[in-house]
Amino acid sequence: MARGILATRRHPEDVWAWSWQVRGWLGLQKDGSQDPQRVPHLAFSRDQDADTYAKGEQSRARPEAPRTCISQCRRNPPRDRRTAVSDYRTPVSAMAPKKPPCLPSLLLPLLTLLLPQADTRSFVVDRDNDRFLLDGVPFRYVSGSLHYFRVPRVLWADRLFKMRMSGLNAVQFYVPWNYHEPEPGVYNFHGSRDLIAFLNEAAIANLLVILRPGPYICAEWDMGGLPAWLLRKPKIHLRTSDPDFLAAVDSWFKVLLPKIHPWLYHNGGNIISIQVENEYGSYRACDFNYMRHLAGLFRAILGDEILLFTTDGPEGLKCGSLEGLYTTVDFGPADNMTKIFTLLRNYEPHGPLVNSEYYTGWLDYWGQNHSTRSVHSVTNGLENMLKLGASVNMYMFHGGTNFGYWNGADEKGRFLPITTSYDYDAPISEAGDPTPKLFALRDVISKFQEIPLGPLPPPSPKMMLGPLTLHLDGDLLAFLNYLCPQGPIYSILPMTFEAVKQDHGFVLYRTYLSNTVSEPTRFWVPNNGVHDRAYVMVDGVFHGVLERNMKHKLFLTGQVGAKLDVLLESMGRLSFGSNTSDFKGLIEPPVLGQTILTRWLMFPLKVDKLVKWWFPLQLLKRSHPQTPSGPTFYSTMFAILGSSGDTFLYLPGWTKGQVWINGFNLGRYWTKRGPQQTLYVPRPLLYPRGALNKITLLELENAPPQPQVQFLDRPILNSTLHRTYVYSLSAEVQSDPEPMQLSGH
């Protein structure tokens, strides 16, 4: 009998008792009928996303092709079992509801818990033969990463279908804590945040799930997925056994983990394994008590049967691995596979080799070139791993977009914020299109297992429009009463974003000069205390920018009583590695000459709310400066007269800012710095057939003489004056300005 990690079974009496608890929760009476008083609140709705793409979801038609292809694979299992890859006999796709969705079909994953055959489902490690077993059959997953929080919900099915048609049998994804708990005890699992709906979409696509719920995820996501409200306790020690941190983690997981419990594979769902924390060996703390606490919490809520694992880069295995959790590693095509897998065997002597993050591309930083990985290097590395019988997850298979303010940042010699685009040079592009890399990877996978029948869908239709001329709405200060209707917060010294409960975006700091400054005098913030960019104005006149690690001083003049405004922008919290708590705003009090400036008013700005409810404000008549500069709003209306499609917003001549389409925050643009020059605009975001669309820009520095934008039918992701950096785990990295190291995810 093979030795597996999963050795225990729930006692039959326990299963019987628990099944009746589930029946009661589902509103099932003893005769199996539904209690009408208890069922309605469980109805599954696809139009709950009030803030993201709700209008496109109800009209979407699910592709029918995958069901045909996948059902053929199940009826005619692959004859070539050279690598013991699953022949998709698993009942994952059985959870796919028929259209139209109804309550019994949507509750099928839970109802399977009541069936005797559910107990036969298992996913275990066969240590004697260095492999996984799925339902007792040798199994190897070929998986890809996709983040539901970077893809509009209306497009989930499309992306997952393309992954399945590429030959993948699993999808790996994170759960970002800050995306679901915006305030302590306030949870959001609706619309684009409906985790259960995404699990269901993966089941319909016949994809198993490798889940990475954190609590820390990195993912180049703001604060690595940890909620910013944790920093309201300034002395908290993140990712350690600090009681304050553990109390918050326990509270979150007691909400999240019961939601996914019915979706575990042995319970009839599609989740075959769950990662504990994320690349913890790259964190400075190396707190094994913290990791033990997490492992115990997962076991207490999810049980002993689910496979729990860790993921680390080769240098992080020492502090990231833990006895009782299966150890996996991550590395890219440029790294020495043999050396790294040999190192992995020091921590996991027996069992399947697993690369949990095989890098198909790389992330982008503002000011550096768009990162790429060659098709040959990626496909060659994948083939070599599959020849060894390893299980592989490709990170990313589809990258998506950091909409809004969700991008993270790295600290590598200096602060490096990550771009809005998360295209990642992935096999499926940011717009969801198959790339040459995808077809090459599909060819490699086909050498080791049969892939679904049928072609991949072609690229989605693209649209061009413009140029469009934008109109000046007014400078940001003119709308201060609407941006901060509750009024300012007063303090002798400036307070951080976290202290004034502003998680993202902007805070305006205001004070008044206590004496006349007639000669240009240095204005600066000690100890690199600007986090992250400060736009400085005196009596409404823009004087320039201070930037974290980059620009530390300006020279100002002003009369006594002059109004000094400093607009602070958070560019995303640090998301990887040995970072400390990344507070935002003015971390230290500014200094003018030799005078420490005090008596500050802080305005937490609700810019997104202002943009969303802009129309009443258009009636306000305001005087506009002849040559506007500094933080200023622009907007225009436009109609699409022809056929609509995905498109890419191009902002030539603009400097830096934020952009909204029909009230939805597309993300940051930074045309002047690059490399990204266009912003992806998904088709469902636009109103077709002549209806008026609205585009709004908050330009933070300088608009072009002709304030125009246009929509292109292809992206521009690589246009910058800065050099490209090459990242590798095993090679020395060469760089003139500062050493660059591989980030994790």
Secondary structure, 3 states (H helix, E strand, C coil): CCCCCCCCCCCHHHHHHHHHHHHHHHCECCCCCECCCCCHHHCCCCCCCCCCCHHHHCCCCCCCHHHHHHHHHHHCCCCCCCCCCCCCCCHHHHHCCCCCCCHHHHCHHHHHHHCHHHHHCCEEEECCCCEEEECCEEECCEEEEECHHHCCHHHHHHHHHHHHHCCCCEEEEECCHHHHCCECCECCCCHHHCHHHHHHHHHHCCCEEEEECCCCCCCCEHHHHCCHHHHHCCCCCCCCCCHHHHHHHHHHHHHHHHHHHHHEHHHCCCEEEEECCCCHHHCCCCCHHHHHHHHHHHHHHHCCCCEEEEEECHHHHHHHCCCCCEEEEEECCCCCHHHHHHHHCCCCCCCCCEEEEEECCCCCECCCCCCCCCHHHHHHHHHHHHHCCCEEEEEEEECCECCCCCECEEECCCEEEECCECCCCCCECCCCCECHHHHHHHHHHHCCCCCCCCCCCCCCCECCEEEEECEEEEEHHHHHHHHCCCCCEEECCCCCCCCCCCCCCEEEEEEECCCCEEEEEEEECCCCCEECEEEEEECCEEEEEEECCCECEEEEEECCCCEEEEEEECCCCECCCCCCCCCCEECCCCEECCEECCCEEEEECCHHHHHHCCHHHHHCCCCCCCCCCCCEEEEEEEECCCCCCEEEEECCCCCCEEEEECCEEEEEECCCCCCCCEEEECHHHCCCCCCEEEEEEEECCCCCCCCEEEEECCCCCCCCCCCCCCCCCCCCCCCCCCCCCCCCC
